């Protein structure tokens, strides 16, 4: 019998998306158990990891878990935390690129005018004072099917600064 068939799709162990501790799979199931955060279930069809107690879900990209949001406050909070972390590391963001799949979710929360302007400007929406752009809706870029956003920084600094919901 093939040993890999005894484990969920992500293998015999993974890093917990919450605490980054190594957690082990339960053989012959699609589940992982973290002693601190409880059960996670891996869906082999969608390749999504779901935290059973909360219903939160993650996808894996280059060995890191990225939270998949269902509410605008979740993605806004994640972007705010990333901007704060970027600032404390001595960088300044110049623009926010958000995955196209969140466009409907966050569009109504974007700032579309400056306080001194009387006409709304829907061409240049902003979030936290930064211009917001959405990725292209393309199946050719699997990155944007998992990654939520990236921050572009000042010239001469690192070009992209993708963040995930979890803190290292």
C-alpha positions in Angstrom: 0.0 0.0 0.0 1.2 3.5 -0.9 2.1 5.3 2.4 1.2 8.7 0.9 -2.4 7.6 0.5 -2.7 7.3 4.3 -2.2 11.0 4.9 -4.1 14.2 3.9 -3.1 16.0 0.7 -0.5 18.2 2.5 1.5 15.2 3.8 2.2 13.7 7.2 2.8 17.1 8.9 2.3 20.8 8.3 2.8 24.1 10.1 -0.2 25.3 12.0 -1.6 28.4 10.2 -2.1 30.0 13.6 1.0 29.3 15.6 3.3 27.8 12.9 4.1 24.8 15.2 4.5 21.5 13.3 1.3 19.5 13.6 0.8 16.0 12.5 -1.8 14.4 10.3 -4.3 11.9 11.5 -3.7 8.8 9.3 -6.5 7.6 7.1 -8.3 11.0 7.4 -8.1 14.4 5.9 -7.4 16.0 9.3 -4.5 17.6 11.2 -4.6 18.3 15.0 -2.9 21.3 16.7 -2.6 20.9 20.4 -3.2 24.7 20.8 -5.8 25.4 18.0 -7.7 22.1 17.5 -8.6 20.4 14.3 -8.0 21.3 10.7 -9.5 19.5 7.7 -7.8 19.4 4.3 -10.1 19.3 1.3 -8.3 17.3 -1.5 -10.4 18.8 -4.3 -10.0 22.5 -3.5 -6.6 22.2 -1.6 -8.0 24.3 1.2 -7.2 23.8 4.8 -10.2 24.6 7.1 -10.0 25.3 10.8 -13.0 23.3 12.1 -13.8 25.4 15.2 -13.8 28.7 13.4 -14.5 27.9 9.8 -11.5 30.0 8.6 -9.7 28.6 5.6 -6.2 28.8 4.2 -4.4 27.9 1.0 -0.7 27.0 0.7 1.7 29.0 -1.5 5.5 28.4 -1.4 5.4 26.8 2.1 3.3 29.6 3.6 -0.4 29.6 4.6 -2.6 32.4 3.3 -6.0 33.1 4.8 -8.9 33.1 2.4 -11.3 35.9 3.5 -15.1 35.9 3.4 -15.6 39.2 5.1 -14.2 42.7 4.1 -13.0 43.4 7.7 -10.7 40.4 7.5 -8.8 41.5 4.4 -8.8 45.1 5.6 -7.4 44.1 9.0 -4.7 42.0 7.2 -3.7 44.9 5.0 -3.6 47.3 8.0 -1.3 44.9 9.9 0.9 44.5 6.9 1.2 48.3 6.5 2.0 48.6 10.2 4.7 45.9 10.0 6.2 47.4 6.8 6.4 50.8 8.5 8.1 49.4 11.6 10.7 47.8 9.3 11.5 51.3 7.8 9.5 51.0 4.5 6.6 53.0 3.1 4.0 51.5 0.9 3.1 53.4 -2.3 0.3 51.2 -3.5 -1.8 48.2 -2.6 -2.6 45.4 -5.2 -5.5 43.2 -4.1 -6.4 39.9 -5.6 -9.3 40.3 -8.1 -11.4 37.7 -6.2 -11.8 40.3 -3.4 -13.0 43.2 -5.7 -16.7 42.8 -4.9 -16.0 42.1 -1.2 -13.9 45.3 -0.6 -15.0 47.8 -3.2 -17.7 49.4 -1.1 -15.2 50.0 1.7 -12.6 51.8 -0.5 -12.2 55.6 -0.2 -13.2 57.1 -3.5 -12.6 60.8 -2.9 -10.6 63.2 -0.9 -12.3 65.3 1.8 -11.7 68.5 -0.2 -13.2 67.0 -3.4 -16.9 67.4 -4.0 -17.1 64.7 -6.7 -16.4 61.1 -6.1 -13.5 59.7 -8.1 -14.2 56.0 -8.7 -11.1 55.6 -10.9 -8.6 56.0 -8.1 -10.0 54.2 -5.0 -7.9 54.3 -1.9 -7.5 52.3 1.3 -5.6 53.8 4.3 -4.6 56.7 2.0 -2.9 54.5 -0.6 -4.1 53.8 -4.2 -5.7 50.4 -4.6 -5.5 48.3 -7.7 -6.9 44.8 -8.4 -5.0 42.0 -10.0 -6.0 40.9 -13.5 -8.7 38.2 -13.5 -6.6 35.5 -15.0 -6.2 31.8 -14.5 -2.6 32.1 -15.9 -1.4 33.6 -12.6 -2.1 31.0 -9.8 -0.3 33.4 -7.4 -3.4 35.6 -7.3 -5.7 32.6 -6.6 -4.0 32.2 -3.2 -2.2 35.4 -2.3 -4.6 38.1 -1.0 -2.6 41.3 -1.8 0.8 42.8 -2.0 2.2 46.2 -1.1 4.4 48.1 -3.5 7.1 50.1 -1.7 9.1 53.2 -2.4 11.5 53.2 -5.4 14.8 51.5 -4.5 13.1 49.3 -1.9 11.8 45.8 -2.4 9.2 45.8 -5.2 6.6 43.6 -3.6 5.8 42.8 0.0 3.2 40.1 0.1 1.8 39.3 3.5 -0.3 36.6 4.9 -2.6 36.9 7.8 -0.3 35.1 10.2 2.5 36.7 12.1 5.9 35.0 12.2 
